Amino acid sequence: MKIPRIAIIDSGISSDQKDSVYKINVLGKCRSHIDKIGHGSVIAQIIKNYSPNVLIRCIKITDDDEIQEEFLCQALKLLLDDLDVDIVNISMGIVVSEMLDEISDLCLQLRSKGVVIVSAFDNDGAMSYPAALPFVIGVDTSHRCKLINQYEFVQSDIINLRAFSEVLHIKIGNKVFSVSGTSYACAIMTAKVAELLYSGNVDAANILHKLEEDAAYVFEKKEYEDVPEMPNINKAIIFPFNKEMNALLANQDLLNFEVVDIFDPVQLGNIGRRLSDILIGDMEKDFSIKNIFKADWSLDFDGVILGHTREISETLNFDFKDYIVKQCIKYNKILYSFDNVIAPKELTYYVPQVLDINVPNNRFGKLYQVHCPVLGVFGTSSKQGKFSLQLKLRRQFLNSNYKLSQIGTEPSSLLFGMDAVYPSGYDGIIPKKSQDSILVLNDILNKIVVADTDIALVGAQSGANVYSCQNISLFPLETFNLLLATQPDAILLCVNTYDDDEYIYRTIMILENMINTYVIALVVSPVAHKYIDSGLSRQTFQEEKSKVKNFMKHLEEQFKKKVFMLDFEDDTSDIFEYCIKTLGEGSIGDDL
């Protein structure tokens, strides 16, 4: 039988263990193989205790419990050059990785050479690397595993094993170490892998299959699909003319398609009106609103942007969504619908939604931590211009050549080129359970933040304060879900001129105490709203600037924070520059 060789990448070994290893490497800033914290020594002893026939190679990369990615990469490169081991044990994890691509590539190369890598997940429950890589056996703990040889198998590309979580008493020389956690569970599972290889009945290629066979319990993989991508649209018409469409028309330079016409039902009184007479600010292209029943569907536009139609359909007793769907099928147009659509196969369409099947499973609550700063836009209520602020910031970041990753919560988000949409607003189709919302939002954020991302931008829909506990519908649960899932490093808080000091203070405290974040500035919305036509239409007007400025001065004195006004005619460069300056100071946003 071949004796398995195991490389332990850790904090070294004790002087009592030096003669029990066949090779020692000291990397990074370390000067000696001697283990100063006892971690690597215990890992080596556990492996020897439960797989006594193995040969151990010690690669020391740290003198404390912190792991530096560059030294881990050095160790992996060394093993790749030598190729003298069968198993690599990494009983440590990186939660925020800036060298993930390199670590992933090195682990994949080792695995392709037949080397089995066993790595521990973070002890605090976070997603960590290299354990979370699909070609690494990732080890977590389970309180259900009360015996040392018990473990659970997870059918997943991320978490593979959940093992012994109780206290181990390990003797090294004259000392006894009492330890518990994922690091030591990882060592136990490394010993298990070594014993399987030593038996000669299993090789590296089918080790996971054998581990699944021997497991005390198997968590089966559930059905899962990635959130689908939207089809490409070049030219589109818009229907109806409502609040959601206002953002599209006021920010046409950010759209990833060309708007060619705008339509509305004749009963709403908008036919013939020009956008420039209705919307605040300059527009790239002005339009006259037209009657939807007089649209020429034979023109060369290839897409239709269909906003929410439930209310106008109920009020006017006509199914506008069904009409648009039939026209799209007849004239071979792509449909982007804010509302859900049940349509025949011949219709090419996209609905911004996140379904239960899109929620990651078998994650056991583990969340990703991204490497770049996250900026959040939150508010004290709904209808404050939070999405408008996000669009203005998006324009500033892109024009300043920052690599921006962005999640939008409006159904129109993808039309502006944002990386992902989570439509948590009006009639949005998203998971009902908060835990599922947090998992999928966190997973989305991790997927869109790539190696060269400079900053991520997220924004909430409603307020972040509980102003009444009389009904569950009044709790801003989706705002809290977004906050917990994305964990912004800094927050811009939108406030209204009618918000009192106590309410603003409580909102700040909720945000800053729920997670480790800081409200860096307040942004005052100068816009008031007046509803007409039984709530179907809305007129907006700006408060007097003198009133807004007096309120801003009061807020600065009261909260000792920077205060800005959200001016729809301004480019908001002052807010953008302050965000860059603030994120560039201290521990967050070093790249900025």
Salt bridges, closest charged atoms under 4 A:
ASP10 OD1 - HIS39 ND1 2.74
ASP63 OD2 - LYS36 NZ 3.92
ASP63 OD1 - LYS60 NZ 2.59
ASP82 OD2 - LYS23 NZ 3.98
ASP82 OD2 - ARG57 NH2 2.76
ASP84 OD2 - LYS23 NZ 3.24
ASP84 OD1 - ARG57 NH1 2.76
ASP86 OD1 - LYS2 NZ 2.77
GLU102 OE2 - LYS77 NZ 3.04
ASP140 OD2 - LYS366 NZ 3.11
GLU152 OE2 - ARG144 NE 2.88
GLU152 OE1 - ARG162 NH1 2.94
GLU166 OE2 - LYS146 NZ 3.28
GLU213 OE2 - HIS209 NE2 3.17
GLU213 OE1 - LYS210 NZ 3.62
ASP214 OD2 - LYS192 NZ 3.18
ASP214 OD1 - LYS210 NZ 3.50
ASP226 OD1 - LYS447 NZ 2.82
ASP253 OD2 - ARG395 NE 2.75
GLU258 OE2 - LYS285 NZ 3.39
ASP261 OD2 - LYS290 NZ 3.07
ASP286 OD2 - ARG274 NE 3.30
ASP300 OD2 - LYS235 NZ 3.32
ASP322 OD2 - LYS326 NZ 3.10
ASP339 OD1 - HIS308 ND1 2.64
ASP427 OD2 - ARG310 NE 2.98
ASP443 OD1 - ARG363 NH1 3.25
ASP443 OD2 - LYS447 NZ 3.06
ASP501 OD2 - HIS554 NE2 2.80
GLU512 OE2 - LYS561 NZ 3.56
GLU543 OE1 - LYS547 NZ 3.67
ASP567 OD2 - LYS545 NZ 3.71
GLU585 OE2 - LYS581 NZ 3.10
